Amino acid sequence: MEIDKLKRIIRRNTLIDGSRRENDAEHSWHLGMMAMVMAEHAPPGTDLDKVVAMLLVHDIVEIDAGDTYIYDTVAVEGQAALEQAAADRIFGMLPEDQCRRLRALWDEFEERRTREARFAKALDRLAPILANHHNEGGSWALNKVTARQVLEKVQIITEGSPALGEFAARLIESSVANGHLAP
């Protein structure tokens, strides 16, 4: 019942058609599907089942902590502490074995030390770029985000998948050329 609340957490990013903002549950599901479809871009030996599992749990903490817009520098500063407290509470509701397993997935995603976590994080960073590119700037335009700000996020994508990092950089370049992202 608790994770149903994820459907109420509204993100800044819109659906690709721009019709409305997406919620965290939709975002997590979409990323799981992206992992399966973009598996060929994962580093060799990547456990894709683990990547999908990470993506399904990565935003659960936002039930308590809320969605932090990646370009809101003030909100980002306090994000880690809020999310840690949320993880303690939410994962702590589970039986101990489930708590350990799911919390370990969330911690691994946050720490980005494994190839699975880096690939999962790359997809998490790529999804909003894809959406904003395909909806004429979407939340970038609304929040006056610049290409420089978006390009700073590409390094995390490249760490998880060099091919997806290059793809993201091309999308950003195209968005600037089309006037959908400020230089």
Secondary structure by P-SEA (a helix, b strand, c coil): cccccccccccccccccccccccaaaaaaaaaaaaaaaccccccccaaaaaaaaaacccccccccccccccaaaaaaaaaaaaaaaaaaccccccaaaaaaaaaaaaaaaacccaaaaaaaaaaaaaaaaaaaaacccccccccccaaaaaaaaaaaaaacaaaaaaaaaaaaaaaaaccccc
